[in-house]
Amino acid sequence: MNRAALTERLIDLAGPLGPLGTDEERDKIRQELLGGAPITTAAAILDAVAAQPELPVNVSREDFEFAATELLAELGEQPGVVDHLLRRWGEPPIRVAILDALALLAARTAAPALAALARAQIPHASLDTRELVSLVSALGCVGGEKALAAVEELRARGNWPAEVSRELEIALEALTGRQPR
């Protein structure tokens, strides 16, 4: 499937079903989009998100990206896909989709890379608030000692936007079982 066709099907998946739409149709679109080789399909989905296509008025950018994120998380269960997602990290238009897919997947193998990215934000944050929230959320979901250490270091730095501070507390609760403040 070429990028234009994939983008159209992704828009169909993200959009409302309409009066005659069915869950079976939505499942058919999902299976169609997931039908290729996992790494190639993940790359094509990331390319579609990175292209930031014009969307119809009834499909928000967030819904489009979330549909892509869910597909990426499903693909992430296949060998090599998580590594591919981490290699594509440097492309700003797809960062949130990658982080959110890793969070949905709870890919513990991503913890070292996510922790390193988090530590790089301590002296000076290079990510925007939405990206930081997604990063902290992903750390909370992937779990493990490295994720916990990174969340604690970010929290100790302080001086984060309110949304990031709140996500740090949620991640800390998920990682330790402690209640957020």
ZAVO-127663 format. One record per atom (N, C-alpha, C): residue in one letter; atom name; z, x, y. Coordinates in steps of 0.05 Angstrom, whole numbers, plus 32768, in hexadecimal, padded with zeros to 4 digits. Layout:
VOMI   rest   atom      w      u      v
VOMI      A     CA      Z      X      Y
...
This chain:
VOMI   rest   atom      w      u      v
VOMI      M      N   8000   8011   7FE9
VOMI      M     CA   8000   8000   8000
VOMI      M      C   8000   8012   8019
VOMI      N      N   7FEE   800D   802B
VOMI      N     CA   7FED   801E   8043
VOMI      N      C   8004   8016   8057
VOMI      R      N   8008   8026   806B
VOMI      R     CA   801F   8022   807D
VOMI      R      C   801D   8007   808B
VOMI      A      N   8005   7FFF   8094
VOMI      A     CA   8003   7FE6   80A2
VOMI      A      C   800B   7FCE   8090
VOMI      A      N   8001   7FCF   8077
VOMI      A     CA   8008   7FBA   8064
VOMI      A      C   8025   7FBA   805E
VOMI      L      N   8030   7FD2   805A
VOMI      L     CA   804D   7FD4   8054
VOMI      L      C   805E   7FC9   806B
VOMI      T      N   8056   7FD0   8083
VOMI      T     CA   8064   7FC7   809B
VOMI      T      C   8063   7FA8   809D
VOMI      E      N   804C   7F9D   8098
VOMI      E     CA   804A   7F80   8098
VOMI      E      C   805C   7F72   8083
VOMI      R      N   805C   7F7E   806B
VOMI      R     CA   806D   7F72   8056
VOMI      R      C   808B   7F76   805D
VOMI      L      N   8092   7F8C   806A
VOMI      L     CA   80AD   7F91   8073
VOMI      L      C   80B5   7F7D   8088
VOMI      I      N   80A3   7F77   809A
VOMI      I     CA   80A7   7F62   80AE
VOMI      I      C   80AB   7F47   80A1
VOMI      D      N   809B   7F41   808D
VOMI      D     CA   809E   7F28   807E
VOMI      D      C   80B9   7F27   8071
VOMI      L      N   80C2   7F3D   8066
VOMI      L     CA   80DD   7F3D   8059
VOMI      L      C   80F3   7F3A   806D
VOMI      A      N   80F0   7F46   8085
VOMI      A     CA   8105   7F44   8099
VOMI      A      C   8106   7F2A   80A8
VOMI      G      N   80EF   7F1C   80A8
VOMI      G     CA   80ED   7F03   80B8
VOMI      G      C   80F9   7EEB   80AA
VOMI      P      N   80FA   7ED5   80B8
VOMI      P     CA   8104   7EBD   80AC
VOMI      P      C   80F1   7EB3   8097
VOMI      L      N   80FC   7EA5   8083
VOMI      L     CA   80EC   7E9A   806D
VOMI      L      C   80D9   7E84   8076
VOMI      G      N   80E0   7E75   808A
VOMI      G     CA   80D0   7E5F   8093
VOMI      G      C   80D6   7E46   8083
VOMI      P      N   80CB   7E30   808B
VOMI      P     CA   80D2   7E17   807E
VOMI      P      C   80C9   7E15   8061
VOMI      L      N   80B5   7E23   8059
VOMI      L     CA   80AB   7E21   803D
VOMI      L      C   80B1   7E3B   802D
VOMI      G      N   80BE   7E4E   803A
VOMI      G     CA   80C4   7E67   802C
VOMI      G      C   80DA   7E64   8017
VOMI      T      N   80D9   7E76   8003
VOMI      T     CA   80ED   7E75   7FEE
VOMI      T      C   80F9   7E90   7FE9
VOMI      D      N   8110   7E91   7FDD
VOMI      D     CA   811C   7EAA   7FD5
VOMI      D      C   810A   7EB9   7FC1
VOMI      E      N   80FC   7EAA   7FB1
VOMI      E     CA   80EA   7EB7   7F9E
VOMI      E      C   80D4   7EC7   7FAD
VOMI      E      N   80CA   7EBB   7FC3
VOMI      E     CA   80B6   7EC9   7FD3
VOMI      E      C   80C1   7EE3   7FDE
VOMI      R      N   80DA   7EE2   7FE8
VOMI      R     CA   80E7   7EFA   7FF3
VOMI      R      C   80EB   7F0F   7FDD
VOMI      D      N   80F3   7F06   7FC5
VOMI      D     CA   80F6   7F19   7FAF
VOMI      D      C   80DB   7F26   7FA7
VOMI      K      N   80C6   7F16   7FA8
VOMI      K     CA   80AB   7F20   7FA2
VOMI      K      C   80A3   7F36   7FB6
VOMI      I      N   80A9   7F31   7FD0
VOMI      I     CA   80A3   7F45   7FE4
VOMI      I      C   80B3   7F5F   7FDF
VOMI      R      N   80CD   7F5C   7FD9
VOMI      R     CA   80DE   7F73   7FD3
VOMI      R      C   80D2   7F83   7FBC
VOMI      Q      N   80CB   7F76   7FA6
VOMI      Q     CA   80C0   7F83   7F8F
VOMI      Q      C   80A5   7F91   7F96
VOMI      E      N   8095   7F84   7FA6
VOMI      E     CA   807C   7F90   7FAF
VOMI      E      C   8081   7FA9   7FBE
VOMI      L      N   8095   7FA8   7FD1
VOMI      L     CA   809B   7FC0   7FE1
VOMI      L      C   80A7   7FD6   7FD1
VOMI      L      N   80B6   7FD0   7FBC
VOMI      L     CA   80C3   7FE4   7FAB
VOMI      L      C   80B2   7FED   7F94
VOMI      G      N   8099   7FE4   7F93
VOMI      G     CA   8089   7FE9   7F7B
VOMI      G      C   807E   8005   7F77
VOMI      G      N   807E   8016   7F8A
VOMI      G     CA   8072   8030   7F87
VOMI      G      C   8086   8045   7F7E
VOMI      A      N   807E   805E   7F7E
VOMI      A     CA   8090   8074   7F77
VOMI      A      C   80A6   8075   7F8B
VOMI      P      N   80BF   8078   7F83
VOMI      P     CA   80D6   8075   7F95
VOMI      P      C   80D6   8086   7FAE
VOMI      I      N   80D0   80A0   7FAB
VOMI      I     CA   80D1   80B1   7FC2
VOMI      I      C   80BA   80AB   7FD5
VOMI      T      N   80A2   80A6   7FCA
VOMI      T     CA   808B   809E   7FDA
VOMI      T      C   8090   8084   7FE9
VOMI      T      N   809C   8071   7FDB
VOMI      T     CA   80A2   8057   7FE7
VOMI      T      C   80B7   805A   7FFD
VOMI      A      N   80CC   806A   7FF8
VOMI      A     CA   80E0   806F   800C
VOMI      A      C   80D4   807C   8025
VOMI      A      N   80C2   808F   8021
VOMI      A     CA   80B5   809D   8037
VOMI      A      C   80A4   8089   8047
VOMI      A      N   8096   8077   803A
VOMI      A     CA   8086   8063   8047
VOMI      A      C   8097   8050   8057
VOMI      I      N   80AD   8047   804C
VOMI      I     CA   80BF   8035   805B
VOMI      I      C   80CA   8043   8073
VOMI      L      N   80D3   805C   8070
VOMI      L     CA   80DD   806B   8088
VOMI      L      C   80C7   806E   809D
VOMI      D      N   80AE   8073   8094
VOMI      D     CA   8098   8076   80A7
VOMI      D      C   8094   805C   80B6
VOMI      A      N   8096   8045   80A8
VOMI      A     CA   8093   802B   80B5
VOMI      A      C   80A9   8027   80CA
VOMI      V      N   80C1   802E   80C4
VOMI      V     CA   80D7   802B   80D7
VOMI      V      C   80D3   803E   80EF
VOMI      A      N   80CB   8057   80E9
VOMI      A     CA   80C7   806B   80FE
VOMI      A      C   80B1   8063   8111
VOMI      A      N   809D   8055   8107
VOMI      A     CA   8087   804C   8118
VOMI      A      C   808F   8037   812D
VOMI      Q      N   80A6   802B   8129
VOMI      Q     CA   80B1   8017   813B
VOMI      Q      C   809B   8003   8143
VOMI      P      N   8090   7FF4   812E
VOMI      P     CA   807A   7FE2   8134
VOMI      P      C   8082   7FCB   8145
VOMI      E      N   806E   7FC0   8152
VOMI      E     CA   8073   7FA7   8162
VOMI      E      C   807A   7F91   814E
VOMI      L      N   808F   7F83   8154
VOMI      L     CA   8099   7F6E   8141
VOMI      L      C   8094   7F53   814D
VOMI      P      N   8090   7F3F   813B
VOMI      P     CA   808E   7F23   8146
VOMI      P      C   80A8   7F1B   8153
VOMI      V      N   80A7   7F07   8163
VOMI      V     CA   80BF   7EFE   8172
VOMI      V      C   80D5   7EF4   8160
VOMI      N      N   80CF   7EEC   8148
VOMI      N     CA   80E4   7EE1   8136
VOMI      N      C   80EF   7EF7   8123
VOMI      V      N   80E9   7F10   8128
VOMI      V     CA   80F4   7F26   8118
VOMI      V      C   80FF   7F3B   812B
VOMI      S      N   8119   7F3F   812A
VOMI      S     CA   8126   7F53   813B
VOMI      S      C   8123   7F6F   812F
VOMI      R      N   8125   7F83   8140
VOMI      R     CA   8124   7F9F   8137
VOMI      R      C   813A   7FA4   8122
VOMI      E      N   8152   7F99   8128
VOMI      E     CA   8168   7F9C   8115
VOMI      E      C   8162   7F90   80FA
VOMI      D      N   8156   7F79   80F9
VOMI      D     CA   814F   7F6C   80DF
VOMI      D      C   813A   7F7C   80D1
VOMI      F      N   8126   7F86   80DF
VOMI      F     CA   8111   7F97   80D3
VOMI      F      C   811D   7FB0   80C7
VOMI      E      N   812F   7FBE   80D7
VOMI      E     CA   813B   7FD6   80CD
VOMI      E      C   814E   7FD0   80B6
VOMI      F      N   815C   7FBA   80B7
VOMI      F     CA   816E   7FB3   80A1
VOMI      F      C   815F   7FAD   8087
VOMI      A      N   8149   7FA0   8089
VOMI      A     CA   8138   7F9B   8071
VOMI      A      C   8130   7FB6   8065
VOMI      A      N   8128   7FC9   8076
VOMI      A     CA   8120   7FE4   806D
VOMI      A      C   8138   7FF2   8060
VOMI      T      N   814F   7FEF   806D
VOMI      T     CA   8168   7FFC   8063
VOMI      T      C   816F   7FF2   8047
VOMI      E      N   816D   7FD8   8043
VOMI      E     CA   8173   7FCD   8028
VOMI      E      C   8160   7FD8   8013
VOMI      L      N   8147   7FDA   801A
VOMI      L     CA   8133   7FE5   8007
VOMI      L      C   8139   8002   8001
VOMI      L      N   813F   8012   8017
VOMI      L     CA   8145   802E   8013
VOMI      L      C   815E   8032   8002
VOMI      A      N   8172   8021   8005
VOMI      A     CA   818A   8023   7FF5
VOMI      A      C   8183   801E   7FD7
VOMI      E      N   8172   800A   7FD3
VOMI      E     CA   816A   8004   7FB7
VOMI      E      C   815A   801B   7FAB
VOMI      L      N   8148   8027   7FBB
VOMI      L     CA   8139   803E   7FB2
VOMI      L      C   814B   8056   7FAE
VOMI      G      N   8160   8058   7FBD
VOMI      G     CA   8172   806F   7FBC
VOMI      G      C   8180   8072   7FA1
VOMI      E      N   817E   805E   7F90
VOMI      E     CA   8189   8061   7F75
VOMI      E      C   8177   8071   7F63
VOMI      Q      N   815F   8077   7F6C
VOMI      Q     CA   814C   8086   7F5C
VOMI      Q      C   814F   80A4   7F63
VOMI      P      N   814A   80B6   7F50
VOMI      P     CA   814D   80D2   7F54
VOMI      P      C   813C   80DC   7F6C
VOMI      G      N   8148   80ED   7F7C
VOMI      G     CA   813A   80FA   7F92
VOMI      G      C   8138   80EB   7FAC
VOMI      V      N   813E   80D1   7FAC
VOMI      V     CA   813A   80C1   7FC4
VOMI      V      C   8150   80C8   7FD9
VOMI      V      N   8169   80CB   7FD0
VOMI      V     CA   817E   80D2   7FE4
VOMI      V      C   8178   80ED   7FF1
VOMI      D      N   816F   8100   7FE1
VOMI      D     CA   8167   811A   7FED
VOMI      D      C   8150   8116   8001
VOMI      H      N   813D   8105   7FFB
VOMI      H     CA   8127   8100   800E
VOMI      H      C   8132   80F3   8028
VOMI      L      N   8144   80E0   8025
VOMI      L     CA   8150   80D4   803D
VOMI      L      C   815E   80E9   804E
VOMI      L      N   816D   80FA   8042
VOMI      L     CA   817B   810F   8051
VOMI      L      C   8168   8123   805E
VOMI      R      N   8151   8129   8051
VOMI      R     CA   813D   813B   805D
VOMI      R      C   8130   812E   8076
VOMI      R      N   812F   8114   8076
VOMI      R     CA   8121   8106   808D
VOMI      R      C   8135   8101   80A4
VOMI      W      N   814E   8109   80A1
VOMI      W     CA   8163   8103   80B4
VOMI      W      C   815B   810A   80D1
VOMI      G      N   814C   811F   80D6
VOMI      G     CA   8147   8129   80F1
VOMI      G      C   8135   8118   8102
VOMI      E      N   812B   8102   80F7
VOMI      E     CA   8119   80F0   8106
VOMI      E      C   8129   80DA   8113
VOMI      P      N   812D   80DB   812D
VOMI      P     CA   813F   80C7   813A
VOMI      P      C   8139   80A9   8135
VOMI      P      N   8120   80A0   8133
VOMI      P     CA   811C   8084   8130
VOMI      P      C   8126   8079   8114
VOMI      I      N   812A   808B   8101
VOMI      I     CA   8132   8082   80E7
VOMI      I      C   814F   8089   80DF
VOMI      R      N   815D   8096   80F1
VOMI      R     CA   8178   809F   80EA
VOMI      R      C   818B   8088   80E1
VOMI      V      N   818B   8072   80F1
VOMI      V     CA   819D   805C   80EA
VOMI      V      C   8195   8050   80CF
VOMI      A      N   817C   804D   80CA
VOMI      A     CA   8173   8042   80B1
VOMI      A      C   817C   8053   8099
VOMI      I      N   8179   806E   809D
VOMI      I     CA   8182   8080   8088
VOMI      I      C   81A0   807F   8084
VOMI      L      N   81AF   8080   8099
VOMI      L     CA   81CC   807F   8097
VOMI      L      C   81D6   8065   808A
VOMI      D      N   81CA   804F   8093
VOMI      D     CA   81D2   8035   8088
VOMI      D      C   81CA   8032   806B
VOMI      A      N   81B3   803E   8063
VOMI      A     CA   81AB   803D   8047
VOMI      A      C   81BF   804D   8036
VOMI      L      N   81C7   8065   8040
VOMI      L     CA   81DA   8075   8031
VOMI      L      C   81F5   8067   802F
VOMI      A      N   81FC   8058   8044
VOMI      A     CA   8215   8049   8043
VOMI      A      C   8213   8032   802E
VOMI      L      N   81FE   8023   802F
VOMI      L     CA   81FA   800E   801B
VOMI      L      C   81FA   8019   7FFE
VOMI      L      N   81EE   8030   7FFB
VOMI      L     CA   81EB   803C   7FE1
VOMI      L      C   8206   8049   7FD8
VOMI      A      N   8217   8050   7FEC
VOMI      A     CA   8230   805E   7FE6
VOMI      A      C   8229   8078   7FD6
VOMI      A      N   8216   8086   7FE0
VOMI      A     CA   820C   809E   7FD2
VOMI      A      C   821E   80B6   7FD7
VOMI      R      N   8231   80BA   7FC5
VOMI      R     CA   8244   80CF   7FC8
VOMI      R      C   8237   80EB   7FCA
VOMI      T      N   821F   80EE   7FBF
VOMI      T     CA   8211   8107   7FC1
VOMI      T      C   8209   810E   7FDD
VOMI      A      N   8209   80FA   7FEE
VOMI      A     CA   8202   80FE   800B
VOMI      A      C   821A   8107   801B
VOMI      A      N   8232   8106   8010
VOMI      A     CA   824A   810C   801F
VOMI      A      C   824A   8128   802C
VOMI      P      N   8242   813E   801F
VOMI      P     CA   8242   8157   802C
VOMI      P      C   822F   8158   8045
VOMI      A      N   8218   814D   8042
VOMI      A     CA   8205   814D   8059
VOMI      A      C   820F   813B   8070
VOMI      L      N   821A   8124   8069
VOMI      L     CA   8225   8112   807D
VOMI      L      C   823D   811F   808B
VOMI      A      N   824E   812D   807C
VOMI      A     CA   8266   813A   8087
VOMI      A      C   825D   8150   809A
VOMI      A      N   8249   815F   8093
VOMI      A     CA   823E   8175   80A4
VOMI      A      C   8233   8169   80BE
VOMI      L      N   8225   8153   80BC
VOMI      L     CA   821A   8145   80D3
VOMI      L      C   8231   813C   80E5
VOMI      A      N   8246   8131   80D9
VOMI      A     CA   825D   8127   80E8
VOMI      A      C   826B   813E   80F7
VOMI      R      N   826E   8154   80E9
VOMI      R     CA   827C   816B   80F6
VOMI      R      C   826B   8176   810D
VOMI      A      N   8251   8174   810B
VOMI      A     CA   8240   817D   8121
VOMI      A      C   8244   816C   813A
VOMI      Q      N   824F   8154   8137
VOMI      Q     CA   8253   8142   814E
VOMI      Q      C   826E   8148   815D
VOMI      I      N   827F   8158   8151
VOMI      I     CA   829A   815C   815C
VOMI      I      C   8299   816B   8177
VOMI      P      N   828B   8182   8179
VOMI      P     CA   828C   818E   8194
VOMI      P      C   827D   817E   81A9
VOMI      H      N   8266   8173   81A1
VOMI      H     CA   8256   8163   81B4
VOMI      H      C   8245   8150   81A3
VOMI      A      N   8249   8136   81A7
VOMI      A     CA   823A   8122   8198
VOMI      A      C   821D   8122   81A1
VOMI      S      N   820B   8126   818D
VOMI      S     CA   81EE   8125   8192
VOMI      S      C   81E2   810A   818A
VOMI      L      N   81F2   80FA   817C
VOMI      L     CA   81E9   80E0   8173
VOMI      L      C   81F2   80CB   8187
VOMI      D      N   81E2   80B5   8188
VOMI      D     CA   81EA   809F   8199
VOMI      D      C   8200   808E   818B
VOMI      T      N   820B   807B   8199
VOMI      T     CA   8221   806C   818E
VOMI      T      C   8219   805D   8174
VOMI      R      N   8202   8051   8173
VOMI      R     CA   81F9   8043   815B
VOMI      R      C   81F7   8056   8143
VOMI      E      N   81EC   806E   8148
VOMI      E     CA   81E9   8082   8133
VOMI      E      C   8205   808C   812A
VOMI      L      N   8217   8090   813D
VOMI      L     CA   8232   8099   8136
VOMI      L      C   8240   8084   8125
VOMI      V      N   823E   806B   812C
VOMI      V     CA   824B   8055   811D
VOMI      V      C   823F   8055   8101
VOMI      S      N   8225   8058   80FE
VOMI      S     CA   8219   8058   80E3
VOMI      S      C   8221   8070   80D3
VOMI      L      N   8224   8087   80E1
VOMI      L     CA   822D   80A0   80D3
VOMI      L      C   8249   809C   80C8
VOMI      V      N   825B   8092   80D9
VOMI      V     CA   8277   808E   80D1
VOMI      V      C   8278   807A   80BA
VOMI      S      N   8269   8064   80BD
VOMI      S     CA   8268   8050   80A8
VOMI      S      C   825F   805C   808E
VOMI      A      N   824A   806C   808F
VOMI      A     CA   8240   8079   8077
VOMI      A      C   8255   808B   806A
VOMI      L      N   8263   809A   807A
VOMI      L     CA   8279   80AB   8070
VOMI      L      C   828E   809A   8061
VOMI      G      N   8295   8084   806E
VOMI      G     CA   82A9   8072   8061
VOMI      G      C   829F   8066   8047
VOMI      C      N   8285   8061   8045
VOMI      C     CA   827A   8055   802D
VOMI      C      C   8276   806A   8017
VOMI      V      N   826D   8082   801E
VOMI      V     CA   8267   8095   8008
VOMI      V      C   8280   80A1   7FFC
VOMI      G      N   8295   80A3   800C
VOMI      G     CA   82AF   80AC   8002
VOMI      G      C   82B0   80C9   7FFA
VOMI      G      N   82C7   80D0   7FF0
VOMI      G     CA   82CB   80EC   7FE7
VOMI      G      C   82DA   80FC   7FFB
VOMI      E      N   82E3   8113   7FF2
VOMI      E     CA   82F4   8125   8003
VOMI      E      C   82E5   812E   801C
VOMI      K      N   82CB   8136   8019
VOMI      K     CA   82BC   8140   8030
VOMI      K      C   82B8   812A   8045
VOMI      A      N   82B3   8112   803C
VOMI      A     CA   82B0   80FB   804F
VOMI      A      C   82CA   80F6   805D
VOMI      L      N   82E0   80F6   804E
VOMI      L     CA   82FA   80F1   805B
VOMI      L      C   8301   8107   806F
VOMI      A      N   82FD   8120   8068
VOMI      A     CA   8302   8136   807B
VOMI      A      C   82F2   8133   8094
VOMI      A      N   82D9   812B   8091
VOMI      A     CA   82C7   8128   80A9
VOMI      A      C   82D1   8111   80BA
VOMI      V      N   82D8   80FB   80AE
VOMI      V     CA   82E2   80E4   80BE
VOMI      V      C   82FC   80EC   80CC
VOMI      E      N   830E   80FA   80BF
VOMI      E     CA   8327   8102   80CC
VOMI      E      C   8321   8115   80E3
VOMI      E      N   830E   8127   80E0
VOMI      E     CA   8307   813A   80F6
VOMI      E      C   82FB   812B   810D
VOMI      L      N   82E9   8118   8108
VOMI      L     CA   82DD   8108   811E
VOMI      L      C   82F3   80F9   812C
VOMI      R      N   8305   80ED   811D
VOMI      R     CA   831B   80DD   8129
VOMI      R      C   832D   80EE   813A
VOMI      A      N   8333   8106   8131
VOMI      A     CA   8344   8119   8140
VOMI      A      C   8337   8121   815A
VOMI      R      N   831D   8123   815B
VOMI      R     CA   830F   812B   8173
VOMI      R      C   8314   8116   8189
VOMI      G      N   8315   80FD   8182
VOMI      G     CA   8319   80E7   8195
VOMI      G      C   8303   80E5   81A9
VOMI      N      N   8308   80D5   81BE
VOMI      N     CA   82F5   80D2   81D4
VOMI      N      C   82DA   80C7   81CB
VOMI      W      N   82DA   80B4   81B8
VOMI      W     CA   82C2   80A8   81AF
VOMI      W      C   82BE   808D   81BC
VOMI      P      N   82A6   8082   81BD
VOMI      P     CA   82A3   8067   81C6
VOMI      P      C   82B3   8054   81B4
VOMI      A      N   82BB   803D   81BE
VOMI      A     CA   82CC   802B   81AF
VOMI      A      C   82C1   8023   8194
VOMI      E      N   82A7   801F   8193
VOMI      E     CA   829A   8018   8179
VOMI      E      C   829E   802D   8164
VOMI      V      N   829B   8046   816D
VOMI      V     CA   829E   805D   815A
VOMI      V      C   82BB   8060   8152
VOMI      S      N   82CE   805D   8165
VOMI      S     CA   82EA   805F   815E
VOMI      S      C   82F2   804A   814A
VOMI      R      N   82E8   8032   814E
VOMI      R     CA   82EE   801C   813B
VOMI      R      C   82E3   8022   811F
VOMI      E      N   82CA   802C   811E
VOMI      E     CA   82BE   8033   8105
VOMI      E      C   82CD   804A   80F7
VOMI      L      N   82D7   805C   8106
VOMI      L     CA   82E7   8072   80FB
VOMI      L      C   8300   8067   80ED
VOMI      E      N   830D   8053   80FA
VOMI      E     CA   8325   8047   80ED
VOMI      E      C   831D   8038   80D4
VOMI      I      N   8307   802A   80D4
VOMI      I     CA   82FE   801B   80BD
VOMI      I      C   82F7   802F   80A6
VOMI      A      N   82E9   8044   80AD
VOMI      A     CA   82E2   8058   8099
VOMI      A      C   82FB   8065   808D
VOMI      L      N   830E   806B   809E
VOMI      L     CA   8327   8077   8095
VOMI      L      C   8336   8065   8082
VOMI      E      N   8336   804B   8088
VOMI      E     CA   8342   8038   8076
VOMI      E      C   8334   8037   805C
VOMI      A      N   8319   8037   805C
VOMI      A     CA   830A   8037   8043
VOMI      A      C   830F   8050   8032
VOMI      L      N   8312   8066   8040
VOMI      L     CA   8315   8080   8031
VOMI      L      C   8331   8085   8028
VOMI      T      N   8345   8079   8035
VOMI      T     CA   8361   807F   802E
VOMI      T      C   8371   8066   8026
VOMI      G      N   8367   804F   802C
VOMI      G     CA   8376   8037   8027
VOMI      G      C   838A   8030   803D
VOMI      R      N   838B   8040   8052
VOMI      R     CA   839C   803B   8069
VOMI      R      C   8390   8025   807A
VOMI      Q      N   83A1   8015   8086
VOMI      Q     CA   8398   8000   8098
VOMI      Q      C   8390   800C   80B3
VOMI      P      N   837A   8002   80BF
VOMI      P     CA   8372   800C   80DA
VOMI      P      C   8386   8003   80EF
VOMI      R      N   8387   8013   8104
VOMI      R     CA   8399   800C   811B
VOMI      R      C   838E   7FF5   812B
